[in-house]
Amino acid sequence: MSLPTTNSGAIPASVEAHERSWSAEWRAQWRLRWFILRTSIEERLAYRGDFAFATLIRFLPIITQIFLWSAIFDAKSASDSRKINTYTYADMVAYFLLVMLGRAFSSMPGLTTGIARDVRDGTIKKFLTQPVDLVEFLFWHRAAHKLVYYAVAAGPFALVFWLCRAYFPGWPDAATWATLVASLVLAFLLGFLMETLLGLCSFWFLEVSSLVFVYMLLNYILSGHMIPLDWLPGTFGQIVQWLPFKYLAYFPAAVALQRYSHEEMALELLAACGWCLFLWALVRLAFYFGARRYSAYGA
């Protein structure tokens, strides 16, 4: 649709002013986001040594997994298949290493409890009175945290994966690599949205620690952190496959192990994007109604 013009064909001054106003507002919003991201990165860089050490420590449980699954497979008699539910011993070790990678993207330590604390002590009021959106601020702050973490943890991750390279299957093709990268980004988004939504429940509940405990328990089981989700039997296993938890850890690991066809990967990515949109809508609604309830009580 063409813009209205004067007799001389020029665009009216009011339209030009509106476009300039919109452009200036858009630039101001992105300057604010960049400021939050940059400031948070500078803050997190002060703890880069802690990040590197903590990353190495987190790999210690994988040693237990290696010995555990070695004992389980060794216990099988020679006449038995050397596979458990289509997984070999090497597949199991690689799976748990890749689950740790997925969890590094999807875990959001302190996010839920931080929101609940801000609501409880009144700090949340600054987001109700200033032109800074709470959800956007939390997103860019958490993105900065993850960027610094990945930059520092890349070395320890690369070292451990190189030492365990014999457990991994052959080099995946370009489509699988692209899907793996996309799945890790979606794991970050889903983890952020789910924990933000849980934190926003503090507008209605005085204490969310019990909710956090239940969420972490469900997350551990339903994300594939405990066992691969394709081991779950019957109807329960089918239901779990439709939940968003699988995209936090199981899906990236299964993609890297090349257990999906290209068509299946595309469908799973679409489903994960659908969950992101649904959870984003829930987060916006929860913040809108939560803020109204908070203001109604004179906080």
C-alpha positions in Angstrom: 0.0 0.0 0.0 1.5 3.3 -1.0 1.9 6.2 1.4 -0.5 9.2 1.0 1.1 12.1 -1.0 0.4 15.7 -1.6 -0.3 17.2 -5.0 3.4 17.5 -5.6 4.0 13.8 -4.8 5.9 14.5 -1.6 5.3 12.5 1.6 3.5 14.5 4.2 5.6 15.9 7.0 3.4 14.1 9.6 4.3 10.7 8.1 8.0 11.5 8.0 7.9 12.6 11.6 6.1 9.4 12.6 8.7 7.3 10.8 11.6 9.3 12.4 9.9 8.8 15.9 9.5 5.1 15.3 13.1 4.7 14.1 14.5 6.7 17.1 12.4 4.6 19.6 13.7 1.4 17.9 17.3 2.5 18.2 16.8 3.6 21.8 15.4 0.1 22.7 18.3 -1.7 21.2 20.8 0.7 22.8 19.2 -0.2 26.2 19.5 -3.9 25.4 23.1 -3.6 24.4 23.9 -1.6 27.6 22.3 -4.4 29.7 24.2 -7.1 27.8 27.5 -5.2 27.9 27.3 -4.4 31.6 26.3 -7.9 32.5 29.2 -9.3 30.5 31.6 -7.0 32.3 30.2 -8.1 35.6 30.4 -11.8 34.8 34.0 -11.6 33.4 35.1 -10.9 37.0 34.2 -14.6 37.8 35.8 -16.2 34.7 38.2 -18.3 36.9 35.3 -19.7 38.9 33.5 -20.6 35.7 36.5 -22.6 34.3 37.0 -24.4 37.6 33.3 -25.1 38.1 33.1 -26.5 34.6 35.9 -29.0 35.2 34.3 -30.1 38.5 31.0 -30.7 36.8 32.6 -33.3 34.6 33.6 -35.4 37.6 30.2 -37.2 37.7 30.8 -38.5 34.2 33.6 -40.6 35.6 31.0 -42.4 37.7 28.8 -42.8 34.7 31.7 -44.4 32.7 32.4 -47.0 35.4 28.7 -47.6 36.1 27.8 -48.3 32.5 30.9 -50.3 32.0 29.9 -52.6 34.9 26.3 -52.9 33.5 27.5 -53.9 30.1 30.2 -56.3 31.4 27.5 -58.0 33.5 25.7 -59.1 30.3 26.6 -62.6 29.2 28.5 -63.2 26.0 25.3 -64.6 24.4 23.5 -61.4 25.1 23.5 -58.4 22.7 26.0 -55.8 23.7 23.2 -53.2 23.4 20.6 -52.0 25.9 17.5 -50.5 24.1 19.6 -49.9 21.0 22.4 -48.1 22.9 25.9 -49.5 23.1 28.3 -48.7 25.9 30.0 -46.0 23.8 26.6 -44.5 23.0 25.7 -44.3 26.7 29.0 -42.5 27.6 28.6 -40.1 24.6 24.9 -39.5 25.5 25.7 -38.4 29.1 28.5 -36.1 27.9 26.1 -34.5 25.4 23.4 -34.2 28.0 25.8 -32.2 30.1 26.4 -29.9 27.1 22.6 -29.4 26.7 22.2 -28.8 30.4 24.9 -26.1 30.2 22.6 -24.2 27.8 19.3 -24.9 29.4 20.1 -24.6 33.1 19.3 -21.2 34.7 20.8 -21.3 38.2 19.3 -18.6 40.5 16.8 -17.3 38.0 13.5 -18.4 39.6 14.7 -17.7 43.2 16.0 -14.3 42.1 12.6 -13.3 40.7 10.9 -14.5 43.8 13.3 -12.6 46.0 12.8 -9.4 44.1 9.0 -9.8 44.4 9.2 -10.5 48.1 11.5 -7.6 49.1 10.0 -5.1 46.7 12.9 -4.7 44.3 10.5 -5.6 41.5 9.0 -2.1 41.8 11.7 -0.5 39.7 10.5 -2.5 36.7 6.9 -1.3 37.2 7.9 2.4 37.4 10.8 2.6 34.9 10.8 2.0 31.1 12.7 -1.3 31.5 10.8 -4.5 30.9 11.5 -7.1 33.5 11.5 -10.1 31.1 13.8 -8.4 28.6 16.2 -7.3 31.4 16.3 -10.9 32.7 16.8 -12.3 29.2 19.8 -10.1 28.3 21.3 -10.5 31.7 21.1 -14.3 31.4 22.3 -14.2 27.8 25.4 -12.3 29.0 25.9 -14.9 31.8 25.8 -17.7 29.2 28.1 -16.0 26.7 30.8 -15.5 29.3 30.2 -19.1 30.6 30.5 -20.6 27.1 33.6 -18.6 26.3 35.4 -19.6 29.5 34.0 -23.2 29.5 34.9 -23.9 25.9 38.4 -25.1 26.8 37.3 -27.6 29.5 34.5 -28.9 27.3 36.8 -29.3 24.3 39.4 -31.1 26.5 36.9 -33.6 27.9 35.2 -34.2 24.6 38.6 -34.8 22.9 39.7 -37.3 25.6 36.4 -39.1 25.1 36.3 -38.8 21.3 36.4 -42.6 20.9 32.9 -42.9 22.4 31.3 -40.7 19.7 29.9 -41.9 16.3 31.2 -40.6 13.0 31.3 -37.0 12.1 27.7 -35.7 11.4 26.7 -34.0 8.2 26.0 -30.3 7.8 22.3 -30.6 8.4 22.8 -32.4 11.7 25.4 -29.8 12.8 22.9 -27.0 12.0 20.2 -28.8 13.9 22.4 -29.3 16.9 23.3 -25.6 17.1 19.6 -24.7 16.7 18.6 -27.2 19.4 21.1 -25.7 21.9 19.8 -22.2 21.2 16.2 -23.5 21.7 17.3 -25.3 24.9 18.5 -21.9 26.2 15.3 -20.2 25.3 13.0 -22.9 26.7 15.0 -23.1 29.9 14.9 -19.4 30.4 11.1 -19.2 29.7 10.2 -22.1 31.9 12.2 -20.8 34.9 11.0 -17.2 34.4 7.4 -18.4 34.4 8.1 -20.4 37.6 9.6 -17.3 39.2 6.6 -15.1 38.2 4.4 -17.5 40.2 5.8 -15.6 43.2 3.2 -12.9 42.5 0.6 -15.4 43.8 2.7 -17.6 46.1 4.6 -16.3 49.1 7.3 -19.0 48.7 8.2 -20.9 45.5 10.9 -23.2 46.9 8.5 -26.2 46.8 7.6 -25.4 43.2 11.3 -25.2 42.3 12.0 -28.6 43.9 9.1 -30.2 42.0 10.3 -28.5 38.8 13.9 -29.6 39.2 12.8 -33.2 39.9 10.6 -33.3 36.8 13.3 -31.6 34.8 15.8 -34.3 35.9 13.6 -37.1 34.8 11.7 -35.7 31.8 14.6 -33.9 30.1 16.5 -37.2 29.7 19.2 -36.3 32.3 18.6 -39.5 34.2 18.1 -42.0 31.3 17.4 -41.6 27.5 13.7 -40.7 27.0 13.3 -43.4 24.4 13.7 -46.0 27.2 10.5 -44.9 28.8 7.7 -47.4 28.1 4.3 -47.3 26.6 1.9 -44.4 26.9 4.0 -42.6 29.5 6.9 -42.5 27.1 4.7 -41.2 24.3 3.4 -38.4 26.6 6.9 -37.4 27.6 7.9 -37.0 24.0 5.3 -34.3 23.6 6.4 -32.2 26.6 8.9 -29.3 26.3 11.4 -30.9 28.8 12.9 -33.2 26.2 14.3 -30.2 24.3 16.4 -29.2 27.4 18.8 -32.1 27.2 17.6 -35.2 25.4 16.9 -33.7 21.9 20.4 -32.1 21.5 22.1 -35.3 22.6 20.0 -37.5 20.3 20.7 -35.1 17.4 24.4 -35.3 18.0 24.2 -39.1 18.2 22.4 -39.0 14.8 19.3 -40.8 16.1 17.0 -38.6 14.1 16.4 -38.5 10.3 16.5 -35.1 8.6 12.7 -35.0 8.4 12.3 -35.9 12.1 14.8 -33.2 13.0 12.8 -30.5 11.1 9.6 -31.6 12.8 11.2 -31.5 16.3 12.6 -28.0 15.7 9.2 -26.8 14.7 7.7 -28.3 17.8 10.4 -26.7 20.0 9.7 -23.3 18.3 6.0 -23.8 19.0 6.8 -24.4 22.7 8.9 -21.3 22.8 6.1 -19.2 21.5 3.5 -20.7 23.8 5.8 -20.3 26.9 6.6 -16.7 25.8 2.9 -15.9 25.7 2.4 -17.4 29.2 5.4 -15.4 30.6 4.0 -12.2 29.2 0.5 -12.9 30.6 1.9 -14.0 34.0 3.9 -10.7 34.2 1.0 -8.6 33.1 -1.5 -10.0 35.6 1.1 -10.5 38.3 2.2 -6.8 38.1 -1.5 -5.7 38.2 -2.0 -7.9 41.3 1.1 -6.5 42.9 0.1 -2.9 42.3 -3.4 -3.5 43.5 -2.1 -4.3 47.0 -0.2 -1.0 47.1 3.3 -2.5 46.9 
